[in-house]
Amino acid sequence: MRSTTTHPVRIIAVAIVLSMAPLLIVAQANPVRSNHPPAGAYIPTVREALTFIARAEHELDEDNHKQARAAWVAATYITEDTQEISAEEQNRFNIAAQHYAIGAKRFDRLVLPDDLRRKLTLLKLPVYAPPPSNSDEAAELTRLVVGLEAEYGRGTYCRPLLADQKQKECRQINALSQVLATSRDPKELLDAWVGWHAIGRPMRQRYARFVELSNKGARELGFADAGATWRAGYDMPPDAFALEVDRLWKEVEPLYVALHAYVRTRLVHRYGPETVPPDGMIPAHLLGNMWAQVWGNVYDVIAPDIRTTSGAYDLTELLKRRKIDAVGMVRYGERFFTSLGFDSLPATFWTRSMFVKPRDREVICQASAWDIDGKTDLRIKACLEPTADLFTTAHHELGHNFYQRAYSRQPYLFRSGANDGFHEAIGDAVTLSITPTYLKQVGLLDTLPSAADDTLYLLRRALDKIAILPFSLLVDQWRWNVFSGAVKPTEYNTAWWALRNKYQGVAAPTSRTEADFDPGAKYHIAANVPYARYFLANVLQYQFYRAMCRAAGHTGPLYRCSFFGSKAAGAKLASMLDAGQSRPWQETLAAMTGERNMNAGALLEYYGPLKVWLDQQNRGHPVGWNAPAGTPSGIR
């Protein structure tokens, strides 16, 4: 559902939640500077540092452009040849980035201007799969990364047709996801769930090798492991970032637990206690999504037994009734941004993007936003259909594109989000403005629901926006433990489900063993896209949204705000986007919201009335669940 983004020191696309390779995160805290280098040591000059950075930015900018083009073709035309070409370009870029990252160390003890020091710090943050210095191993690592992503893209589940056992019905992720979203037959749901998750099994051994090689490259740069390199990019030490994530989770956990309890009670009512334990974990296949990360597709099952007003609506039905196609949905997204004062997208965006799944070839459908040249060649890659979820996705992906264009005026190493959570949160803050008021403003809705429907509106939102919080946290919890060695290859699947049990209160619907590799059935694992960004984005988006609603002069409940059409909100947003990664994210956040720290205050304000309602509904029903003994907790 989510995307990823490009970053100067590591291209590919922005991706749902979504997207091939993501943006590099923000800079770690500045290294300690010293005016007293070891006796006899050569002291480089500021001029040398400037020359070094200029050369690095020029070369990486050119290589990134070439890699982006190759990666685009590999994602939209999956063949052995396109994989090989993409791997070659990615390997060339990775080796150059690693070379400059190591070279930047020689300036650690030099007193430098702040912007130059920041560039050197960012340069030392490696690509997401830092290659070893051994050229053969570096090439092997790149082939593994490209190959695992392509294997996910080709993933297919085939089963014999009931009418003719000799004939097979073969479906890929979009079709199987549709089963999870629309079927209410537990057997059919289980079949689709098990069929898709089987695609992970062949990846397991190669994934273990990928971890081994990534860690080797990270250690050559001075990091403990590859996971530490990911956590080093947030203007704070890696361990401090892990604590920050835990702190944020504790703020939002009570709301999630209340939502989980209510949803579980409704599912027990629908499927019976023999299928859904009234005080236990929810089987993953019953929540409307292949990874049980968002639950909005089962709203019809869990909606309360109350009458709604005549203003109630189904956005998917509205889109279909008005015959809004894929391009049309993206046009709505573009008009949202132009209403804020942004320029329209370049003509090449409309001719070079992939909006629908081609009929003649295999592609990676995971939605993603692409910045090919760091200037004007912006694109999205998606397989859009007229649904409420993908209408939201179209708005989200354009958030990446408008961010990319805004910071294109920055030097190469500052062309990224203030941190990667910012990049995801921009589009999400816009999707919060897809309110009934907005839909009426753009002509999709005729009659506004009454205030009596507010609870249902918040519940429907929470089924996606709150349900995803623990999943967006645990994906990288798992990977950090894998990279650190706390989770061995023989424990991959066990550890995956232990975290899902603990954080989500979700259980595998059937017996799983270490012959399975269920993490590989999630795109972001197969494609090596960091996921903590989505957790951060699900907190930051509400801070951004509240700030823009205030700029737009909104009064009343926060959840009713749409800043569509507000030039004042657009000016506040543009100022943040223009800054890119040129300064610590805390400064950028403060300029946007008046707050220097990420916090869940705005999120909890938004869902405050729903939390009161959920607590009322949960009276007399079990709340919480027991995770199996031995569940891992945090980074070990």
C-alpha positions in Angstrom: 0.0 0.0 0.0 2.9 2.3 0.6 5.8 3.6 -1.5 9.4 4.3 -1.3 11.5 7.2 -2.6 14.7 7.9 -4.2 17.6 9.4 -2.3 20.8 10.9 -3.6 23.0 8.2 -2.2 20.7 5.4 -3.2 18.1 5.6 -5.8 15.1 3.9 -6.8 11.6 4.8 -6.1 9.5 6.1 -3.3 7.0 3.4 -2.2 2.0 2.0 0.2 3.7 2.0 2.8 4.8 2.5 -0.9 8.9 1.7 -5.0 12.0 0.0 -5.4 14.7 1.5 -3.4 14.1 4.1 -0.7 15.5 7.4 0.3 18.5 7.5 2.6 17.5 8.9 5.9 18.7 12.0 7.6 22.2 12.6 9.1 23.4 11.3 12.3 24.7 13.6 15.0 27.8 15.4 14.0 31.0 13.5 14.8 33.2 15.0 17.6 35.6 17.5 16.1 39.1 17.9 17.4 41.8 20.5 16.8 44.4 18.2 18.0 45.1 15.4 15.4 47.7 12.7 16.3 51.2 13.9 16.2 52.7 13.7 12.7 49.3 13.0 11.0 48.5 14.7 7.7 45.9 17.4 8.2 43.7 17.8 5.1 42.4 21.3 4.3 39.0 22.8 4.0 39.7 23.3 0.3 40.4 19.6 -0.1 37.1 18.8 1.7 35.3 21.1 -0.7 36.9 19.6 -3.7 36.2 16.1 -2.4 32.5 16.8 -1.8 32.1 18.5 -5.2 33.5 15.5 -7.0 31.4 13.1 -5.0 28.2 15.0 -5.6 28.9 15.3 -9.3 29.7 11.6 -9.8 27.0 10.2 -7.6 24.4 12.5 -9.3 25.3 11.1 -12.7 25.5 7.5 -11.6 22.2 7.8 -9.7 20.5 9.0 -12.9 21.8 6.0 -14.8 20.8 3.6 -12.1 17.3 5.2 -11.9 16.6 4.6 -15.5 17.8 1.0 -15.4 15.8 0.4 -12.2 12.7 1.8 -13.8 13.0 -0.6 -16.7 13.7 -3.5 -14.4 10.5 -2.7 -12.4 8.2 -2.2 -15.4 9.6 -4.9 -17.7 10.7 -7.9 -15.5 13.1 -10.1 -17.5 16.5 -11.6 -16.9 18.1 -9.0 -19.1 16.5 -6.0 -17.4 17.5 -7.5 -14.0 21.1 -7.9 -15.1 21.3 -4.4 -16.5 19.8 -2.9 -13.4 22.1 -5.0 -11.2 25.2 -3.7 -13.1 24.1 -0.1 -12.7 23.2 -0.5 -9.1 26.5 -2.2 -8.4 28.4 0.6 -10.1 26.5 3.2 -8.0 26.9 1.2 -4.7 30.7 0.8 -5.2 31.1 4.5 -5.9 29.0 5.5 -2.9 31.0 3.1 -0.7 34.2 4.5 -2.0 33.2 8.1 -1.1 31.8 7.0 2.2 35.1 5.6 3.2 37.0 8.6 1.7 34.9 11.0 3.8 36.5 9.6 7.0 39.7 11.5 6.4 37.9 14.8 7.2 36.5 13.7 10.5 38.9 15.8 12.6 38.8 18.9 10.5 36.8 21.9 11.6 34.4 22.7 8.8 31.4 24.9 8.0 28.2 23.3 9.2 26.7 22.6 5.7 30.0 21.0 4.6 30.2 18.9 7.7 26.6 17.8 7.2 27.3 16.7 3.6 30.3 14.6 4.7 28.2 13.0 7.4 25.4 12.2 5.0 27.9 10.8 2.5 29.1 8.3 5.1 25.6 6.9 5.6 25.8 4.0 3.1 23.3 2.6 0.7 20.7 0.3 2.3 22.7 -2.8 1.3 26.3 -1.5 1.8 28.6 -3.5 -0.5 31.7 -5.2 0.7 35.0 -3.9 -0.7 35.6 -7.2 -2.5 34.3 -6.6 -6.0 32.9 -10.1 -6.5 31.0 -10.0 -3.2 29.7 -6.5 -4.1 28.4 -7.8 -7.4 26.8 -10.8 -5.7 25.1 -8.6 -3.2 23.6 -6.4 -5.9 22.4 -9.5 -7.8 20.7 -10.8 -4.7 18.9 -7.4 -4.1 17.7 -7.1 -7.6 16.8 -10.8 -7.9 14.8 -11.0 -4.7 12.7 -8.0 -5.7 12.1 -9.4 -9.2 11.1 -12.7 -7.6 8.5 -11.0 -5.5 7.2 -9.2 -8.6 6.8 -12.5 -10.4 5.2 -14.2 -7.4 2.3 -16.3 -8.5 0.0 -18.9 -6.8 -1.6 -21.5 -9.1 -4.3 -24.0 -8.0 -6.3 -26.6 -10.0 -9.7 -25.4 -11.2 -12.6 -27.2 -9.5 -14.4 -27.7 -12.9 -11.3 -29.2 -14.6 -8.5 -30.4 -12.4 -6.1 -30.4 -15.3 -6.5 -26.7 -15.7 -4.9 -24.2 -13.3 -5.9 -20.8 -12.1 -2.9 -18.6 -11.5 -3.1 -15.4 -9.6 -0.6 -12.7 -8.5 -0.6 -10.4 -5.5 -3.3 -7.9 -6.8 -5.8 -10.7 -7.5 -5.0 -12.5 -4.3 -5.3 -9.3 -2.3 -8.7 -8.7 -3.8 -9.8 -12.1 -2.4 -8.6 -11.1 1.1 -10.4 -7.7 0.7 -13.8 -9.0 -0.5 -14.4 -12.6 0.4 -16.0 -13.5 3.7 -15.4 -17.3 3.3 -12.7 -18.4 5.8 -11.7 -21.3 3.5 -11.3 -19.1 0.5 -9.4 -16.5 2.5 -7.0 -19.1 3.9 -6.3 -20.6 0.5 -5.3 -17.1 -0.9 -3.2 -16.3 2.2 -1.3 -19.6 2.2 -0.9 -19.5 -1.6 0.8 -16.1 -1.6 3.0 -16.7 1.5 4.5 -19.7 -0.3 6.4 -17.4 -2.6 8.8 -16.6 0.3 10.1 -20.1 0.8 12.6 -20.0 -2.1 14.0 -16.7 -0.9 15.2 -17.8 2.5 18.7 -19.1 1.7 19.5 -16.1 -0.5 18.1 -13.7 2.0 20.5 -15.1 4.6 23.4 -14.6 2.2 22.2 -11.0 1.6 22.3 -10.3 5.3 25.8 -11.7 5.6 27.1 -9.6 2.7 25.3 -6.4 3.8 26.7 -6.8 7.3 30.2 -7.2 5.9 29.9 -4.0 4.0 28.5 -2.1 7.0 31.3 -3.2 9.2 33.9 -2.0 6.7 32.3 1.4 7.2 32.6 1.1 11.0 29.0 0.2 11.8 28.1 -2.8 14.0 25.8 -4.2 11.3 23.6 -3.1 8.4 20.7 -2.4 10.8 22.8 0.1 12.7 23.5 1.9 9.4 19.7 2.3 8.9 19.2 3.7 12.5 22.2 6.1 12.1 20.4 8.4 9.8 18.1 10.3 12.1 20.3 13.1 13.6 20.8 11.0 16.7 22.8 7.9 17.7 21.4 4.5 16.4 20.5 3.3 19.9 18.8 6.6 20.7 16.6 6.2 17.6 15.5 2.8 18.7 14.4 4.2 22.1 12.6 7.0 20.3 10.6 4.5 18.3 9.7 2.6 21.5 8.6 5.9 23.2 6.3 6.7 20.3 4.8 3.2 20.3 3.9 3.5 24.0 2.0 6.8 23.3 -0.2 5.1 20.7 -0.4 1.6 22.0 -3.6 2.1 24.2 -5.5 3.3 21.1 -4.4 0.3 19.1 -5.3 -2.1 21.8 -8.8 -0.6 22.2 -9.3 -0.9 18.4 -8.0 -4.5 18.4 -10.4 -5.5 21.1 -13.4 -4.0 19.3 -12.5 -5.6 16.0 -11.9 -9.0 17.6 -15.4 -8.9 19.3 -17.0 -8.1 16.0 -15.1 -10.9 14.2 -16.1 -13.4 16.9 -19.7 -12.3 16.2 -19.2 -13.0 12.5 -17.1 -16.1 12.4 -17.6 -17.7 15.9 -15.3 -18.3 18.8 -14.0 -21.5 17.3 -12.4 -19.4 14.5 -11.6 -16.2 16.5 -10.6 -16.7 20.1 -12.6 -14.1 22.1 -9.6 -13.2 24.3 -6.8 -14.1 22.0 -5.1 -13.1 18.8 -6.9 -12.5 15.6 -6.1 -14.9 12.7 -4.3 -12.9 10.0 -6.4 -13.9 7.1 -9.6 -12.4 8.4 -8.6 -8.8 8.5 -8.9 -7.9 4.8 -5.3 -7.5 3.9 -2.6 -10.0 3.0 -0.3 -8.9 5.9 -3.2 -7.8 8.2 -1.5 -4.4 8.2 -4.7 -2.4 7.4 -8.2 -3.5 8.2 -10.4 -1.1 6.3 -11.5 -3.8 3.9 -13.5 -5.5 6.6 -15.4 -2.4 7.7 -18.6 -4.1 6.5 -18.0 -6.9 9.0 -17.0 -4.9 12.0 -19.2 -1.8 11.6 -21.5 -1.2 14.5 -25.1 -2.2 14.4 -26.4 1.4 14.1 -28.3 3.2 11.4 -26.4 5.7 9.4 -27.8 8.9 7.8 -28.6 9.2 4.2 -25.2 11.0 3.8 -23.2 7.8 4.3 -21.1 7.0 1.3 -18.8 4.4 -0.3 -15.9 6.1 -2.1 -15.2 3.1 -4.2 -18.8 3.1 -5.5 -18.6 6.9 -6.1 -15.5 6.4 -8.3 -17.0 3.6 -10.2 -20.3 5.4 -10.7 -18.5 8.4 -12.2 -16.2 6.1 -14.3 -13.0 7.6 -12.8 -10.1 5.7 -14.2 -6.5 5.4 -13.1 -5.3 8.7 -14.7 -8.4 10.4 -13.5 -7.5 9.5 -9.9 -4.0 10.8 -10.3 -5.5 14.1 -11.7 -7.5 14.5 -8.5 -4.3 14.2 -6.6 -2.5 16.7 -8.7 -5.4 19.2 -8.4 -5.1 18.9 -4.6 -1.5 20.2 -4.7 -2.2 22.9 -7.3 -5.0 24.1 -5.1 -2.4 24.8 -2.5 -0.3 26.9 -4.9 2.0 24.3 -6.4 2.7 24.2 -10.1 1.2 21.3 -12.0 3.3 18.3 -12.8 5.5 18.3 -16.0 4.0 16.8 -19.2 6.6 14.0 -19.1 5.1 12.8 -15.8 1.9 11.8 -17.7 3.7 10.1 -20.6 6.4 8.2 -18.7 4.5 7.0 -15.6 2.9 3.6 -15.3 -0.6 4.0 -14.0 -2.1 0.5 -14.7 -0.8 -3.0 -14.9 0.2 -3.9 -18.5 -1.4 -6.9 -20.0 1.7 -8.0 -21.9 4.4 -8.3 -19.3 5.3 -8.8 -15.7 5.8 -5.7 -13.6 6.2 -4.8 -9.9 2.8 -3.4 -8.9 3.9 -2.0 -5.5 3.1 1.7 -5.8 6.1 4.0 -5.9 7.1 7.5 -6.8 10.3 8.1 -8.8 12.7 10.9 -9.2 14.7 9.8 -12.2 17.1 12.7 -12.8 16.9 14.9 -9.7 15.3 17.7 -11.7 12.1 17.3 -13.7 11.7 13.6 -14.6 9.1 12.6 -12.0 7.0 9.5 -12.3 4.8 7.1 -10.4 4.6 3.4 -10.9 1.4 1.7 -9.8 -1.4 -0.7 -10.8 -4.3 1.6 -10.0 -8.0 0.6 -10.0 -11.0 2.7 -9.0 -11.0 1.9 -5.3 -11.0 4.1 -2.2 -7.7 2.7 -1.1 -6.0 3.4 -4.4 -7.5 6.8 -4.7 -5.8 7.5 -1.4 -2.6 5.9 -2.8 -2.6 8.3 -5.8 -2.7 11.3 -3.5 0.0 9.8 -1.3 2.4 9.0 -4.1 2.1 12.6 -5.5 3.2 13.8 -2.1 6.6 12.2 -2.8 6.8 13.7 -6.3 6.0 17.2 -5.1 8.6 16.8 -2.3 11.2 15.6 -4.9 10.6 18.5 -7.1 10.7 21.0 -4.3 14.2 19.9 -3.0 15.6 19.5 -6.5 17.0 23.0 -6.1 19.2 21.7 -3.2 22.7 20.3 -3.7 22.8 16.6 -4.4 23.4 15.4 -0.9 20.5 17.5 0.5 18.0 16.2 -2.1 15.9 14.0 0.3 13.3 14.3 3.0 14.2 15.8 6.4 14.1 12.2 7.4 12.5 9.3 5.6 9.4 9.5 7.8 8.9 13.0 6.5 8.8 11.8 2.9 6.1 9.3 3.7 4.1 11.7 6.0 3.7 14.4 3.4 1.4 12.3 1.2 -0.3 10.9 4.2 -1.1 14.3 5.7 -2.8 15.1 2.3 -4.8 11.9 2.5 -6.1 13.0 5.9 -7.7 15.9 4.0 -9.7 13.4 1.8 -12.7 14.2 4.0 -16.4 14.3 3.0 -16.0 18.1 2.6 -13.1 17.6 0.2 -15.0 15.0 -1.8 -18.0 17.4 -2.1 -15.6 20.2 -3.1 -14.2 18.2 -6.0 -17.6 16.9 -7.2 -17.4 13.3 -6.1 -20.0 13.6 -3.3 -23.4 15.3 -3.4 -24.5 15.2 0.2 -22.4 15.6 3.3 -22.9 13.1 6.1 -24.2 14.5 9.3 -22.2 14.8 12.5 -24.0 11.7 13.7 -21.8 9.8 11.3 -18.5 11.1 12.8 -17.9 7.9 14.8 -18.2 5.7 11.8 -15.9 8.1 9.8 -13.2 7.9 12.5 -13.6 4.1 12.8 -13.2 3.7 9.1 -10.0 5.8 9.2 -8.6 4.0 12.2 -9.0 0.6 10.6 -6.2 1.7 8.2 -4.3 4.5 10.0 -4.2 3.0 13.5 -4.2 -0.7 12.5 -0.9 -0.2 10.6 1.0 1.2 13.6 2.4 -2.0 15.1 3.0 -3.7 11.8 5.0 -0.6 10.6 7.1 -0.9 13.8 7.8 -4.7 13.8 9.0 -5.1 10.3 12.3 -3.3 11.1 12.4 -4.7 14.6 12.6 -8.1 12.9 15.3 -6.9 10.5 17.4 -5.2 13.1 17.5 -8.4 15.1 18.3 -10.4 11.9 21.2 -8.0 11.0 22.5 -8.0 14.6 22.6 -11.8 14.7 20.1 -11.9 17.6 17.8 -13.8 15.2 19.6 -16.6 13.3 18.6 -17.9 9.9 17.2 -21.0 11.6 14.8 -18.7 13.5 13.6 -16.3 10.8 10.0 -17.4 10.7 9.6 -18.0 14.4 10.9 -14.6 15.2 8.7 -13.0 12.6 5.5 -14.4 14.1 6.7 -13.8 17.6 6.8 -10.1 16.9 3.5 -10.1 15.0 1.9 -11.9 18.0 3.4 -9.3 20.5 2.8 -6.1 18.7 -0.2 -6.8 16.5 -2.1 -9.4 18.4 -2.3 -11.3 15.1 -1.7 -15.0 14.6 -0.8 -17.1 11.6 -4.0 -18.7 10.4 -2.3 -22.1 9.9 0.8 -23.9 11.2 4.1 -22.2 10.1 7.5 -23.7 10.4 11.1 -22.7 9.5 10.5 -24.3 6.1 8.5 -21.1 5.5 9.8 -17.6 5.0 6.8 -15.5 5.6 8.8 -12.2 5.8 9.7 -12.7 2.1 6.0 -12.4 1.2 6.1 -8.7 2.1 7.5 -6.5 -0.6 9.7 -4.4 1.6 11.6 -7.4 3.0 12.2 -8.9 -0.5 13.2 -5.4 -1.9 15.2 -4.3 1.1 13.1 -1.2 1.7 13.4 0.1 5.3 10.0 0.2 7.1 10.4 2.3 10.2 9.7 5.3 8.0 6.1 4.2 7.8 5.8 4.1 11.6 7.3 7.6 11.9 5.0 8.8 9.1 2.0 7.6 10.9 2.8 9.9 13.7 4.3 12.8 11.8 1.4 13.1 9.4 -0.9 14.2 12.1 1.5 16.8 13.3 1.9 18.1 9.7 -1.9 17.9 9.2 -2.7 19.9 12.3 -0.2 22.6 11.4 -1.6 23.0 8.0 -5.2 23.0 9.3 -4.3 25.8 11.7 -2.7 27.7 8.8 -5.9 27.2 6.8 -7.9 28.7 9.7 -9.8 25.6 10.5 -12.0 25.5 13.6 -13.8 22.6 15.1 -12.8 19.0 15.4 -9.5 18.3 13.8 -10.8 15.2 11.9 -13.2 17.4 9.9 -10.5 19.6 8.5 -9.5 19.7 4.8 -6.9 22.3 3.8 -7.7 21.8 0.1 -7.5 25.2 -1.6 -5.6 26.9 1.2 -2.7 28.9 -0.1 -1.6 29.6 3.5 -1.3 25.9 4.2 0.4 25.4 0.9 3.0 28.1 1.7 3.8 26.4 5.0 4.1 23.0 3.3 6.3 24.4 0.5 8.7 25.9 3.0 9.3 22.5 4.6 9.6 20.7 1.2 12.1 23.2 -0.2 14.5 22.6 2.8 15.0 18.9 1.8 17.6 17.4 4.0 19.7 20.5 4.4 19.3 20.7 8.2 18.5 18.4 11.1 14.9 17.2 10.9 14.2 18.6 14.4 14.7 22.1 13.0 12.5 21.4 10.0 9.8 20.0 12.2 9.9 23.0 14.5 9.5 25.4 11.6 6.5 23.5 10.3 4.7 22.7 13.5 6.3 24.6 16.4 7.3 21.2 17.9 10.9 20.0 17.9 10.0 16.4 18.7 7.9 13.7 17.1 4.9 13.0 19.4 1.5 11.5 19.1 -0.4 14.5 20.5 -2.0 15.4 17.2 -2.9 11.8 16.4 -4.5 11.3 19.8 -6.5 14.6 19.4 -7.7 13.4 16.0 -9.0 10.1 17.3 -10.0 11.3 20.8 -13.8 10.8 20.3 -13.2 7.4 18.8 -11.1 6.3 21.8 -14.0 7.2 24.1 -16.5 5.3 21.9 -14.2 2.2 21.7 -13.8 2.1 25.5 -17.6 2.2 25.8 -18.0 -0.6 23.3 -15.3 -2.8 24.9 -17.0 -2.8 28.3 -17.7 -6.4 29.3 -15.4 -7.7 26.6 -11.8 -8.9 26.9 -9.1 -6.3 26.0 -5.6 -7.3 25.1 -4.1 -10.7 24.3 -1.4 -13.0 25.6 1.6 -13.4 23.3 3.5 -16.7 23.4 6.4 -17.0 25.8 9.8 -16.1 24.3 8.5 -13.2 22.2 11.4 -10.9 21.4 11.2 -7.4 22.6 13.1 -4.6 20.9 16.6 -4.8 19.5 18.9 -7.3 21.1 
